[in-house]
Amino acid sequence: MREQCTSPDCTAARTDELHEEITESSGAEHELHFSVMQYGKLLESLPDAIVMVSREGKIVEINTQLIELFGYAREDLLGKHLKILMPDRFRARHRKNVSNFVTSPRRRPMGTGLELFGLKKDGTEFPVDISLSYLTTDGEILAMAAVRDITERKNTEHKIELNYQIQRAISAVLKISLEPLSLDEQLNGVLDLIVTLPSFALRTRGSIYLVEHEPERLVLRAMHGFSVSQVATCAAVALGADLSVSAAPSVCQIMSSDCLDEHHEIKYFESEDAGQYCVPIVYANRALGLINVAVSGGHERVPEEEEFLSAIANSLAGLIERRQSETEKEHLREQLVESEKLAALGRITANVSHTIKNPLTAIGGFANRLMDKLPEGTKEKKYAGFIFSEAIRLENVLQNVLLFSRRDSHEREELDLSDMLERALIMYEDICRDRSIKIVRRLGETPPVLANKEQVLQALENLLSNAIDAMPRGGTRTVSTDKEQMGDQAYIALRIKDTGQGIPKENIDRIFEPFFTTKLLTKGTGLGLSITKKVIEDHEGFIRVNSEVGVGTTFSLHFPMRRV
């Protein structure tokens, strides 16, 4: 045991030692305080938000950048668990990651590609990038994270991706438009491209409708994700009809035409389990159709999706307009060919009419005289009857050819089409009675039209005669007149409906051709419907036919009403 020195010299020496220790301690404290100040300034000078975490996941140090980024006060965070700064879905996984990091500390730079999110005090989530490092103090390992808000970068990346997807989709649409496919096949290809795009919240269900005129309606041309019954129910709808979202299995569940109003803007509709976009297809301010696309329930309207759908609609507008123009050109070429045929027919008729008509009249006259002179029951009288009936038939053919080929040179007058139809019916009442054909009249009140009386009567007689021939075993013939509005033009619609044999689909497009007939040679010349069509078109109207084999046929004549 050291003996304590109590002499004055020992006391002075001890005092000097204590003074030295106090001076050293004060210097160390000053250095420590200086180091802490420098360390704090270093944290505050860093551009990123910094947080230090203990082995237990408790926050031990932060800088001002982190406070501003997350919206907390310093005292709200120090000593709290780090999970306060992250969404719920990341917390369980983060607890395990902290334990692994403390056990085997390592550095991780930013930009590792992990999808990470921070949680602000107000509950807002935002994407972050985090770099990790560690430091050891008093034997304890602390994890240090630098947090960077990458919202702007993500938005930029998303816009770049969006533009890429839009350009890729437009390129695909252009590629589809160049393929040798029908318009319906092209539209279905474009729709498949839309609903299967992974970058958007679009569901695999949609449709494309095109506008058709006379009558004005929307016709389903492409669909994806619908049942057969839904497609059948929604194949065609009147333009402007209320097409609302419906849960009924027999009705299309996403249909709307509201985007085809005067503004032609994209509309978005939302229900509990689904939402939908209605996107107009417009060319030169003219509505060509619309796209309906479903989105997930609870989905918010996203501008990027609208930009994408709008770009697709604009590309489709060009495709549809080009195909419709090609169809119209083809129709005009057919009309030109038809006009040339009619012109040739007119020239032939003018050249041979007198040559044929005079000998034909003589043949019929002499055959009639022979019939009067020859005894009853002889073969000669029977043959003379055949000659006479065939001469009459040829005269009728020649008369129809002359009527069909000549231009309208008759004066027109105001006619009541209901009265004209009634006059034509009277001529066939006896024949209908003999053949057990019931006549149903539904003649409405219609204003007079300016028309040629003889031509209109001829057209009506042709249709009524055809209806009788279509019902050899009897049936019902219904005639009606009413007013119908198509766009900005009003028409008087005259309809003749029969319950006869119907017209096969392969013949529908040919029934108005001159000399085309399905009747026996002794019954038809093939000019009746051609004459009727020419009469209606000469009056600036049009004729439509709707037929089903075994059910019957309806011919609709539309005469334009004069504008007041």
ChimeraX attribute file (.defattr): number of C-alpha atoms within 10 A of each C-alpha:
attribute: neighborCount
match mode: 1-to-1
recipient: residues
	/A:1	3
	/A:2	4
	/A:3	5
	/A:4	7
	/A:5	10
	/A:6	8
	/A:7	8
	/A:8	9
	/A:9	10
	/A:10	12
	/A:11	12
	/A:12	10
	/A:13	11
	/A:14	13
	/A:15	12
	/A:16	12
	/A:17	12
	/A:18	11
	/A:19	12
	/A:20	12
	/A:21	12
	/A:22	12
	/A:23	12
	/A:24	12
	/A:25	12
	/A:26	12
	/A:27	12
	/A:28	12
	/A:29	12
	/A:30	12
	/A:31	12
	/A:32	12
	/A:33	12
	/A:34	12
	/A:35	12
	/A:36	12
	/A:37	12
	/A:38	12
	/A:39	12
	/A:40	14
	/A:41	12
	/A:42	11
	/A:43	19
	/A:44	17
	/A:45	12
	/A:46	13
	/A:47	12
	/A:48	20
	/A:49	22
	/A:50	22
	/A:51	22
	/A:52	22
	/A:53	23
	/A:54	19
	/A:55	16
	/A:56	13
	/A:57	20
	/A:58	17
	/A:59	22
	/A:60	18
	/A:61	18
	/A:62	21
	/A:63	20
	/A:64	16
	/A:65	20
	/A:66	21
	/A:67	18
	/A:68	13
	/A:69	17
	/A:70	20
	/A:71	14
	/A:72	15
	/A:73	13
	/A:74	14
	/A:75	8
	/A:76	11
	/A:77	19
	/A:78	17
	/A:79	14
	/A:80	15
	/A:81	15
	/A:82	22
	/A:83	18
	/A:84	16
	/A:85	19
	/A:86	18
	/A:87	17
	/A:88	11
	/A:89	9
	/A:90	13
	/A:91	15
	/A:92	10
	/A:93	10
	/A:94	15
	/A:95	14
	/A:96	10
	/A:97	12
	/A:98	19
	/A:99	14
	/A:100	12
	/A:101	18
	/A:102	18
	/A:103	11
	/A:104	8
	/A:105	17
	/A:106	11
	/A:107	13
	/A:108	12
	/A:109	12
	/A:110	15
	/A:111	10
	/A:112	10
	/A:113	7
	/A:114	10
	/A:115	8
	/A:116	15
	/A:117	21
	/A:118	23
	/A:119	20
	/A:120	19
	/A:121	14
	/A:122	9
	/A:123	12
	/A:124	11
	/A:125	16
	/A:126	17
	/A:127	16
	/A:128	21
	/A:129	21
	/A:130	20
	/A:131	17
	/A:132	17
	/A:133	16
	/A:134	16
	/A:135	12
	/A:136	9
	/A:137	7
	/A:138	5
	/A:139	7
	/A:140	11
	/A:141	17
	/A:142	24
	/A:143	24
	/A:144	21
	/A:145	22
	/A:146	20
	/A:147	21
	/A:148	20
	/A:149	18
	/A:150	15
	/A:151	14
	/A:152	10
	/A:153	12
	/A:154	14
	/A:155	11
	/A:156	12
	/A:157	12
	/A:158	14
	/A:159	13
	/A:160	12
	/A:161	13
	/A:162	18
	/A:163	15
	/A:164	12
	/A:165	17
	/A:166	20
	/A:167	15
	/A:168	12
	/A:169	21
	/A:170	20
	/A:171	14
	/A:172	16
	/A:173	21
	/A:174	16
	/A:175	11
	/A:176	18
	/A:177	24
	/A:178	11
	/A:179	10
	/A:180	9
	/A:181	12
	/A:182	10
	/A:183	17
	/A:184	14
	/A:185	16
	/A:186	23
	/A:187	24
	/A:188	17
	/A:189	18
	/A:190	24
	/A:191	24
	/A:192	19
	/A:193	15
	/A:194	21
	/A:195	21
	/A:196	14
	/A:197	14
	/A:198	11
	/A:199	11
	/A:200	16
	/A:201	16
	/A:202	21
	/A:203	20
	/A:204	18
	/A:205	21
	/A:206	26
	/A:207	26
	/A:208	26
	/A:209	25
	/A:210	20
	/A:211	20
	/A:212	15
	/A:213	11
	/A:214	10
	/A:215	13
	/A:216	15
	/A:217	18
	/A:218	24
	/A:219	18
	/A:220	20
	/A:221	18
	/A:222	23
	/A:223	22
	/A:224	16
	/A:225	14
	/A:226	19
	/A:227	13
	/A:228	9
	/A:229	13
	/A:230	16
	/A:231	19
	/A:232	14
	/A:233	12
	/A:234	17
	/A:235	15
	/A:236	17
	/A:237	18
	/A:238	15
	/A:239	18
	/A:240	15
	/A:241	12
	/A:242	12
	/A:243	18
	/A:244	15
	/A:245	18
	/A:246	13
	/A:247	11
	/A:248	9
	/A:249	11
	/A:250	16
	/A:251	20
	/A:252	24
	/A:253	21
	/A:254	24
	/A:255	25
	/A:256	25
	/A:257	24
	/A:258	23
	/A:259	23
	/A:260	24
	/A:261	11
	/A:262	10
	/A:263	10
	/A:264	17
	/A:265	16
	/A:266	19
	/A:267	18
	/A:268	21
	/A:269	17
	/A:270	18
	/A:271	13
	/A:272	9
	/A:273	11
	/A:274	17
	/A:275	22
	/A:276	27
	/A:277	26
	/A:278	26
	/A:279	27
	/A:280	31
	/A:281	30
	/A:282	22
	/A:283	17
	/A:284	9
	/A:285	10
	/A:286	13
	/A:287	18
	/A:288	21
	/A:289	27
	/A:290	30
	/A:291	27
	/A:292	24
	/A:293	27
	/A:294	24
	/A:295	25
	/A:296	17
	/A:297	14
	/A:298	12
	/A:299	16
	/A:300	13
	/A:301	16
	/A:302	11
	/A:303	9
	/A:304	15
	/A:305	17
	/A:306	17
	/A:307	15
	/A:308	19
	/A:309	23
	/A:310	19
	/A:311	16
	/A:312	25
	/A:313	22
	/A:314	15
	/A:315	21
	/A:316	26
	/A:317	22
	/A:318	17
	/A:319	20
	/A:320	21
	/A:321	15
	/A:322	13
	/A:323	15
	/A:324	14
	/A:325	12
	/A:326	12
	/A:327	12
	/A:328	12
	/A:329	12
	/A:330	12
	/A:331	12
	/A:332	12
	/A:333	12
	/A:334	12
	/A:335	12
	/A:336	12
	/A:337	12
	/A:338	14
	/A:339	12
	/A:340	12
	/A:341	14
	/A:342	16
	/A:343	14
	/A:344	13
	/A:345	18
	/A:346	18
	/A:347	14
	/A:348	12
	/A:349	18
	/A:350	14
	/A:351	11
	/A:352	11
	/A:353	15
	/A:354	11
	/A:355	11
	/A:356	14
	/A:357	16
	/A:358	10
	/A:359	12
	/A:360	17
	/A:361	16
	/A:362	12
	/A:363	16
	/A:364	21
	/A:365	15
	/A:366	14
	/A:367	20
	/A:368	17
	/A:369	12
	/A:370	17
	/A:371	20
	/A:372	13
	/A:373	9
	/A:374	14
	/A:375	12
	/A:376	11
	/A:377	8
	/A:378	9
	/A:379	11
	/A:380	14
	/A:381	19
	/A:382	15
	/A:383	13
	/A:384	20
	/A:385	18
	/A:386	14
	/A:387	18
	/A:388	23
	/A:389	14
	/A:390	16
	/A:391	21
	/A:392	17
	/A:393	16
	/A:394	18
	/A:395	17
	/A:396	13
	/A:397	16
	/A:398	18
	/A:399	13
	/A:400	17
	/A:401	21
	/A:402	16
	/A:403	17
	/A:404	22
	/A:405	20
	/A:406	15
	/A:407	11
	/A:408	15
	/A:409	7
	/A:410	11
	/A:411	9
	/A:412	15
	/A:413	12
	/A:414	12
	/A:415	16
	/A:416	16
	/A:417	27
	/A:418	23
	/A:419	12
	/A:420	15
	/A:421	23
	/A:422	13
	/A:423	14
	/A:424	21
	/A:425	19
	/A:426	10
	/A:427	12
	/A:428	14
	/A:429	14
	/A:430	12
	/A:431	13
	/A:432	19
	/A:433	12
	/A:434	9
	/A:435	16
	/A:436	15
	/A:437	22
	/A:438	15
	/A:439	15
	/A:440	13
	/A:441	16
	/A:442	12
	/A:443	18
	/A:444	13
	/A:445	13
	/A:446	16
	/A:447	15
	/A:448	16
	/A:449	19
	/A:450	16
	/A:451	21
	/A:452	19
	/A:453	17
	/A:454	11
	/A:455	21
	/A:456	20
	/A:457	17
	/A:458	16
	/A:459	21
	/A:460	23
	/A:461	20
	/A:462	18
	/A:463	20
	/A:464	21
	/A:465	15
	/A:466	17
	/A:467	27
	/A:468	22
	/A:469	16
	/A:470	20
	/A:471	21
	/A:472	13
	/A:473	12
	/A:474	19
	/A:475	19
	/A:476	19
	/A:477	23
	/A:478	17
	/A:479	23
	/A:480	17
	/A:481	22
	/A:482	18
	/A:483	17
	/A:484	16
	/A:485	15
	/A:486	11
	/A:487	10
	/A:488	6
	/A:489	11
	/A:490	16
	/A:491	20
	/A:492	24
	/A:493	21
	/A:494	22
	/A:495	22
	/A:496	22
	/A:497	22
	/A:498	27
	/A:499	23
	/A:500	25
	/A:501	19
	/A:502	20
	/A:503	20
	/A:504	12
	/A:505	11
	/A:506	8
	/A:507	12
	/A:508	13
	/A:509	10
	/A:510	13
	/A:511	19
	/A:512	19
	/A:513	16
	/A:514	20
	/A:515	16
	/A:516	17
	/A:517	19
	/A:518	13
	/A:519	13
	/A:520	8
	/A:521	9
	/A:522	8
	/A:523	11
	/A:524	16
	/A:525	21
	/A:526	20
	/A:527	22
	/A:528	27
	/A:529	22
	/A:530	20
	/A:531	23
	/A:532	25
	/A:533	21
	/A:534	21
	/A:535	24
	/A:536	20
	/A:537	15
	/A:538	15
	/A:539	20
	/A:540	11
	/A:541	18
	/A:542	20
	/A:543	19
	/A:544	12
	/A:545	16
	/A:546	13
	/A:547	20
	/A:548	15
	/A:549	13
	/A:550	12
	/A:551	12
	/A:552	21
	/A:553	22
	/A:554	21
	/A:555	18
	/A:556	20
	/A:557	24
	/A:558	24
	/A:559	24
	/A:560	21
	/A:561	19
	/A:562	12
	/A:563	7
	/A:564	3
